[in-house]
Amino acid sequence: MHLSARVLFVFILFSLSACADAERPLYKPQYTANRPSGSTQFIFAPHPLMTPQKLAEVYGALVDQLNQRLARDRITLKLEASSSYAAFNEKLRGRKVHFALPNPYQTVLAQDYGYKIFGKADRDEDFRGIILARRDFPLVSPLGLKGATVAFPAPTALAATMMPELFLKENGLDPRSDIIQLFTGTHDSALISACLGSAAAVCTWPRAWDMFQKEHPQEARLLAVRWRTASLPDNGLIALNSVPEHVRSKVAQAFFQLHESPEGRRIALLSGTPRYIPADNATYAPVHAFIARYNASVRPLKGLDE
């Protein structure tokens, strides 16, 4: 793509974003590093699977629904955004949030920092990696990406980075040496980099791709899904082990009953799942198995310190 075309494309994206923002109140996310207090207000932090603006819209509505259900128990959840995967990981390592919705990899590792798994999103069939390439980039097999730049959102993005990395490695392409990895920070920016021609391919997951197609249909037509990985258990719900049992039980019940009302189900679907269901460490046995394969085949993981 010529430089002038790239500049025009970026201008259009910013224009579309500005128009959308004009139609809704501006949201300024708060990023804190304080430990939770012992009050009846408990911090809930979803992992940054979308921009802070989108996260505030989607999970702000979800928290409002949960708080309506928790009001009679005098329990309040407060939404907290994270500016990056690294910032979210730091909150889990530092035990700085009471409740969280991490990806499955973070869900498993958070137990080492004093978190208990109590639930999960119920859409496992969507929790997989997808590898897209520009339609004008000829590909017959993953080996065709050798020497090319491939965009990813973040090193610890399980579905969008780690699962495609293992898929490539098991199909003869070493992601650590045979391609140029471009980590862009978000799913949208990774997809945009491929649209602009800065990357020949991009790795993401179905929910981010579906949203990108809706928001940027013309640009999305430049890309095509070439491969899909196997699936894993969906994002987990975890609670700090210092949260009183009766509080964790009430919050869990509010999550599990969310889909029972039409509005609650609508909001759950906006967050990427038809409902939330009970889960524990045994639920995530396939994730433990994946991590073992990844460690042996791709690279040794350092946990949430990465």
C-alpha positions in Angstrom: 0.0 0.0 0.0 1.4 3.4 -0.9 2.3 5.9 1.8 -0.4 8.3 0.8 -3.0 5.5 1.0 -1.8 4.5 4.5 -2.1 8.1 5.7 -5.6 8.3 4.3 -6.6 5.0 5.9 -5.3 6.1 9.3 -7.1 9.4 8.9 -10.4 7.6 8.1 -10.0 5.3 11.2 -9.5 8.3 13.5 -12.4 10.1 11.9 -14.7 7.1 12.4 -13.5 6.8 16.0 -14.1 10.5 16.6 -17.7 10.3 15.2 -18.4 7.3 17.4 -17.1 9.0 20.5 -19.3 12.1 19.8 -22.3 9.9 20.2 -21.5 8.7 23.7 -20.1 10.3 26.9 -16.4 10.3 27.2 -14.9 7.8 29.5 -11.6 8.3 31.3 -10.4 5.0 32.8 -8.7 5.0 36.2 -5.6 3.0 36.7 -4.6 2.4 40.3 -1.9 0.5 42.1 -3.4 0.6 45.5 -4.2 -2.5 47.5 -8.0 -3.1 48.1 -9.4 -1.7 51.3 -11.6 -3.8 53.7 -14.8 -2.0 52.7 -17.9 -3.5 51.1 -16.7 -2.1 47.8 -14.7 -4.7 45.8 -12.6 -4.1 42.7 -13.4 -6.1 39.6 -10.8 -6.1 36.7 -11.3 -7.7 33.3 -8.1 -8.4 31.4 -7.6 -5.8 28.6 -9.0 -7.8 25.7 -10.3 -4.5 24.1 -9.5 -0.8 24.3 -10.2 0.9 27.7 -13.1 2.8 26.0 -14.8 -0.4 24.7 -14.0 -2.2 28.0 -15.7 0.6 30.0 -18.8 0.4 27.8 -19.2 -3.4 27.9 -18.0 -4.2 31.4 -19.4 -1.0 32.9 -22.9 -2.2 31.9 -22.1 -5.7 33.2 -21.0 -4.3 36.6 -24.1 -2.2 36.8 -26.2 -5.3 36.3 -24.2 -7.2 38.9 -24.5 -4.4 41.4 -28.3 -4.3 41.1 -28.3 -7.9 42.1 -25.8 -7.4 45.0 -27.4 -4.2 46.4 -29.5 -6.1 49.0 -26.4 -7.7 50.3 -24.6 -4.3 50.6 -21.9 -5.5 48.2 -20.6 -3.2 45.4 -18.3 -4.0 42.6 -16.1 -1.2 41.1 -14.8 -1.7 37.5 -11.1 -1.1 37.0 -9.5 -1.0 33.6 -5.9 -1.9 32.8 -3.8 0.0 30.2 -2.0 -3.2 29.0 -1.6 -6.9 29.6 1.6 -6.1 31.6 -0.4 -3.7 33.9 -3.1 -6.3 34.4 -0.6 -9.0 35.2 1.1 -6.7 37.8 -2.3 -6.3 39.5 -2.7 -10.0 39.8 0.9 -10.5 41.1 0.4 -7.7 43.6 -3.0 -9.0 44.7 -4.4 -5.5 43.9 -7.9 -6.5 42.8 -10.5 -8.5 44.5 -12.2 -10.1 41.5 -10.9 -10.5 38.0 -11.8 -12.0 34.6 -8.4 -13.1 33.2 -7.6 -15.2 30.1 -7.2 -18.9 30.8 -3.4 -18.7 31.0 -3.6 -15.9 33.6 -6.4 -17.7 35.4 -4.2 -20.7 36.0 -1.2 -18.7 37.0 -3.1 -16.4 39.3 -3.6 -19.3 41.7 0.0 -18.9 42.6 -0.7 -15.4 43.8 -3.6 -16.3 46.0 -6.6 -16.3 43.7 -9.3 -18.9 43.6 -11.1 -20.0 40.4 -14.9 -19.9 40.9 -16.3 -19.5 37.4 -15.8 -18.9 33.8 -17.3 -17.6 30.6 -19.3 -20.3 28.7 -18.2 -20.0 25.1 -15.2 -22.4 24.8 -15.7 -23.0 21.1 -14.6 -19.3 20.5 -11.5 -19.5 22.6 -9.1 -20.3 19.9 -6.5 -18.5 17.8 -7.0 -17.5 14.2 -4.3 -16.6 11.7 -5.3 -14.1 9.0 -3.3 -13.0 6.0 -3.7 -10.3 3.4 -5.6 -11.6 0.5 -2.9 -10.4 -1.8 -0.3 -12.5 0.1 0.0 -16.0 -1.5 -0.1 -18.7 1.2 -0.5 -22.5 0.8 0.8 -23.5 4.2 2.2 -21.9 7.3 5.7 -22.4 5.9 4.8 -19.6 3.4 5.2 -17.1 6.2 8.9 -17.8 6.7 10.7 -14.5 6.8 7.5 -12.4 6.9 6.3 -10.0 9.6 3.4 -11.4 11.6 1.5 -9.1 14.0 0.3 -10.2 17.5 -1.4 -8.2 20.3 0.8 -9.2 23.2 3.2 -12.0 24.2 0.9 -13.3 26.9 -2.3 -13.1 24.9 -3.2 -16.8 25.1 -5.7 -17.2 22.2 -4.2 -14.6 19.9 -0.5 -15.2 20.4 0.5 -18.3 22.3 -2.0 -20.7 20.7 -1.0 -19.5 17.1 2.7 -19.7 18.1 2.3 -23.4 19.1 0.2 -24.0 15.9 3.0 -22.6 13.7 5.7 -24.5 15.5 3.8 -27.8 15.2 3.4 -27.0 11.5 7.1 -26.6 10.8 7.5 -22.8 11.4 9.4 -21.6 14.5 7.7 -18.3 15.6 10.8 -17.3 17.5 13.2 -17.4 14.5 11.4 -18.0 11.2 9.2 -15.0 11.3 9.4 -11.3 12.4 7.1 -10.9 15.4 5.4 -7.5 15.7 3.7 -7.0 19.1 1.3 -4.0 18.7 -0.4 -3.9 22.1 -4.0 -4.5 21.1 -6.0 -6.8 18.8 -7.3 -3.8 16.7 -3.8 -2.4 16.2 -2.5 -5.8 15.1 -5.3 -6.2 12.6 -4.8 -2.6 11.3 -1.0 -3.3 10.8 -1.9 -6.1 8.4 -4.4 -3.9 6.6 -1.8 -1.2 6.2 0.7 -3.8 4.9 3.1 -3.4 7.9 2.5 -7.2 8.4 1.8 -10.0 6.0 -0.3 -11.8 8.5 -1.9 -11.2 11.9 -2.9 -13.5 14.8 -6.0 -12.8 16.9 -9.1 -14.6 18.1 -12.7 -14.8 16.8 -14.3 -12.2 19.0 -11.8 -9.5 18.1 -12.0 -10.4 14.4 -15.9 -10.3 14.5 -15.8 -6.9 16.1 -13.2 -5.6 13.7 -15.4 -6.7 10.7 -18.4 -4.9 12.1 -16.5 -1.6 12.9 -14.2 -1.6 9.8 -15.9 -3.7 7.1 -14.0 -2.2 4.2 -10.6 -2.7 5.7 -11.5 -6.2 7.0 -12.1 -7.3 3.3 -8.4 -7.0 2.8 -7.8 -10.0 5.1 -8.8 -13.6 5.1 -8.7 -16.3 7.8 -6.2 -18.9 6.8 -5.9 -21.2 9.8 -7.7 -21.8 13.2 -6.2 -23.5 16.3 -7.9 -25.9 18.6 -10.0 -24.4 21.4 -9.4 -24.2 25.2 -11.6 -23.4 28.2 -12.8 -19.8 28.1 -11.8 -16.8 30.3 -12.0 -17.5 34.1 -13.6 -15.7 37.0 -11.3 -15.5 40.0 -11.4 -14.1 43.6 -8.7 -13.1 46.0 -8.5 -15.6 48.8 -8.9 -12.8 51.4 -12.4 -12.0 50.1 -14.9 -13.4 52.6 -16.6 -16.6 51.6 -20.1 -15.1 51.8 -19.0 -12.2 49.5 -17.5 -14.5 46.9 -20.6 -16.7 47.0 -22.9 -13.7 46.4 -20.8 -12.4 43.6 -20.6 -15.8 42.0 -24.4 -16.2 42.2 -24.8 -12.7 40.6 -22.6 -13.8 37.7 -24.3 -17.2 37.2 -27.8 -15.7 37.2 -27.0 -12.8 34.9 -28.3 -14.5 31.8 -31.7 -15.2 33.4 -33.1 -11.8 32.5 -33.3 -10.5 29.0 -31.1 -7.4 29.8 -28.6 -9.5 31.7 -28.3 -12.0 28.8 -27.8 -9.1 26.4 -25.0 -7.7 28.5 -23.4 -11.1 28.9 -23.4 -11.5 25.2 -21.8 -8.1 24.7 -19.0 -9.3 27.0 -18.5 -12.3 24.8 -20.5 -15.1 26.4 -24.1 -16.2 26.6 -23.6 -16.9 30.4 -21.1 -17.4 33.2 -20.9 -20.8 34.8 -19.2 -22.4 37.8 -15.6 -23.7 37.4 -12.5 -24.7 39.4 -8.9 -25.6 38.8 -9.9 -29.0 37.3 -11.9 -27.2 34.6 -8.6 -25.7 33.4 -6.7 -29.0 33.1 -6.5 -28.5 29.2 -4.8 -25.2 29.8 -2.2 -26.8 32.1 -1.6 -29.4 29.3 -1.3 -26.6 26.7 1.2 -24.7 28.8 3.3 -27.9 29.1 3.3 -28.4 25.3 4.1 -24.7 24.8 7.0 -24.8 27.2 8.5 -27.8 25.6 8.0 -26.7 22.0 8.0 -22.9 21.7 9.8 -21.4 24.7 9.8 -21.7 28.5 7.3 -19.3 30.0 8.2 -17.0 32.9 4.6 -16.7 34.1 2.9 -13.4 34.8 6.4 -11.7 35.1 6.5 -11.5 31.3 
